[in-house]
Amino acid sequence: MTHSQDERDKDLLYPIKAPHKVKFSMHDEYILACTNVDKQLSIVDIRDSKPTTVTTSETSTAIAWSNDGSKLVVTGKEVVSTFDVRNMEKPKKFSVGKETVGDIAFSVNDDLFFMATVMGTVYVLAGDTLKPSNRGTFQAHTDFCTKITVDRTGK
């Protein structure tokens, strides 16, 4: 096999561009989501070489899977898009205004969704609708917040 054949095989196995963000599903160890700078979101089963790809409205800053694997949330600088991965139809979107999202995460049982902004504010949203919850918002840091992690034990 020549080097050029190797490269062609590689292109067939990995038909998506270099990923910008990558996140494995917590529900299925073979499924991952990745975004690239061309505003594309791909869901890939690593046992198969044909990803499902959709175009998002912005280059993504964060990706979060729901724990049951049914939802995928992708954020850009000012827009949050929610995909139902069972059918990948048009996503539900909402604007975060002038806030730039640093990271996102679902709670252990998916009832809450956390969105941290680069200005240190954490928004607590309802996990099923991604609308404001009765838990509101809080200031986690006085400056740049680029990562949020949820305790997997639920404590």
C-alpha positions as CSV (number, residue, x, y, z in Angstrom):
1,M,0.0,0.0,0.0
2,T,1.4,3.4,-0.9
3,H,1.4,6.4,1.3
4,S,-1.2,8.1,-0.8
5,Q,-3.5,5.0,-0.4
6,D,-3.0,5.3,3.4
7,E,-4.1,8.9,3.3
8,R,-7.2,8.0,1.2
9,D,-8.1,5.3,3.7
10,K,-7.6,7.8,6.6
11,D,-10.0,10.2,4.8
12,L,-12.6,7.5,4.5
13,L,-12.3,6.5,8.1
14,Y,-12.3,10.1,9.4
15,P,-14.5,12.2,7.0
16,I,-14.8,15.1,9.4
17,K,-12.4,18.0,9.8
18,A,-10.1,18.4,12.8
19,P,-12.3,18.8,15.8
20,H,-12.5,21.9,17.9
21,K,-14.3,20.4,20.8
22,V,-14.9,16.6,21.5
23,K,-17.1,15.0,24.2
24,F,-17.9,11.3,24.6
25,S,-21.5,10.3,25.5
26,M,-21.9,9.3,29.1
27,H,-24.6,6.9,27.9
28,D,-22.7,5.0,25.2
29,E,-18.9,4.7,25.2
30,Y,-18.8,4.4,21.5
31,I,-20.6,7.6,20.7
32,L,-18.9,11.0,20.7
33,A,-19.8,14.5,19.5
34,C,-17.3,16.9,18.0
35,T,-17.4,20.4,16.5
36,N,-15.0,22.1,14.2
37,V,-14.3,25.7,13.4
38,D,-16.5,25.5,10.3
39,K,-19.6,25.5,12.6
40,Q,-20.3,21.8,12.1
41,L,-21.4,19.4,14.8
42,S,-20.8,15.7,14.1
43,I,-22.0,12.7,16.1
44,V,-19.8,9.8,15.6
45,D,-20.1,6.1,16.4
46,I,-16.5,5.1,16.5
47,R,-17.4,1.6,15.3
48,D,-18.8,3.2,12.1
49,S,-17.1,5.7,9.7
50,K,-20.2,7.7,8.7
51,P,-20.9,10.6,11.2
52,T,-24.2,12.5,11.4
53,T,-23.3,16.1,10.7
54,V,-25.3,19.3,11.1
55,T,-24.4,22.9,10.8
56,T,-24.6,25.1,13.9
57,S,-25.0,28.9,13.9
58,E,-21.7,29.6,15.6
59,T,-18.3,28.0,16.2
60,S,-18.9,26.0,19.4
61,T,-17.4,26.9,22.8
62,A,-18.7,23.9,24.7
63,I,-20.6,20.6,24.3
64,A,-22.6,18.7,26.9
65,W,-24.5,15.4,26.7
66,S,-27.4,14.7,28.8
67,N,-26.7,11.7,31.0
68,D,-29.4,9.6,29.3
69,G,-27.8,10.3,25.9
70,S,-30.9,11.8,24.4
71,K,-29.9,15.5,24.3
72,L,-26.8,17.3,23.1
73,V,-26.3,20.9,24.0
74,V,-23.8,23.0,22.0
75,T,-22.9,26.6,22.8
76,G,-21.5,29.3,20.7
77,K,-20.5,32.8,21.9
78,E,-24.0,34.0,22.1
79,V,-26.3,31.1,21.2
80,V,-27.1,27.8,22.9
81,S,-28.5,25.0,20.7
82,T,-30.2,21.9,22.0
83,F,-30.4,18.8,19.8
84,D,-32.5,15.7,20.3
85,V,-29.9,13.1,19.1
86,R,-32.6,10.5,18.4
87,N,-33.7,12.5,15.3
88,M,-31.3,15.4,14.9
89,E,-34.1,17.7,13.7
90,K,-33.8,21.4,13.8
91,P,-32.3,22.4,17.2
92,K,-34.0,24.5,19.8
93,K,-32.0,27.7,20.2
94,F,-31.8,30.6,22.6
95,S,-29.6,33.6,22.9
96,V,-27.4,34.2,25.9
97,G,-27.1,37.9,24.9
98,K,-23.8,39.5,25.5
99,E,-22.6,36.7,27.8
100,T,-19.9,34.4,26.4
101,V,-20.4,30.8,27.5
102,G,-17.3,29.2,29.0
103,D,-18.7,25.7,29.8
104,I,-21.9,23.8,30.3
105,A,-22.9,20.6,32.1
106,F,-26.0,18.6,33.1
107,S,-26.7,17.5,36.7
108,V,-26.4,13.8,37.4
109,N,-30.1,13.1,36.9
110,D,-30.5,15.7,34.1
111,D,-33.0,17.8,36.0
112,L,-30.7,20.9,36.0
113,F,-28.4,22.4,33.4
114,F,-25.5,24.6,34.4
115,M,-24.1,27.3,32.1
116,A,-20.9,29.1,33.2
117,T,-20.0,32.4,31.5
118,V,-16.5,33.7,31.0
119,M,-17.5,36.5,33.4
120,G,-17.9,34.0,36.2
121,T,-21.7,33.9,36.3
122,V,-23.3,30.4,36.5
123,Y,-26.9,30.1,35.2
124,V,-29.0,27.2,36.6
125,L,-31.6,26.1,34.1
126,A,-34.2,23.4,34.0
127,G,-32.6,20.3,32.4
128,D,-35.6,19.4,30.3
129,T,-36.4,22.8,28.8
130,L,-33.2,24.8,29.4
131,K,-35.3,27.6,30.7
132,P,-34.5,29.5,33.9
133,S,-35.1,27.3,37.0
134,N,-36.1,28.4,40.5
135,R,-32.4,28.1,41.4
136,G,-31.5,31.2,39.4
137,T,-28.0,32.4,38.9
138,F,-24.9,32.9,41.1
139,Q,-21.5,34.5,40.8
140,A,-19.0,31.7,41.0
141,H,-15.9,33.8,40.2
142,T,-15.1,37.4,39.8
143,D,-13.4,36.7,36.5
144,F,-13.0,34.2,33.7
145,C,-14.8,30.9,34.2
146,T,-13.9,28.3,31.5
147,K,-14.8,25.0,33.2
148,I,-17.7,23.7,35.2
149,T,-17.9,20.1,36.5
150,V,-20.7,18.3,38.2
151,D,-20.1,15.9,41.0
152,R,-21.2,12.5,39.5
153,T,-22.2,11.2,42.9
154,G,-25.0,13.7,43.1
155,K,-23.8,15.3,46.3
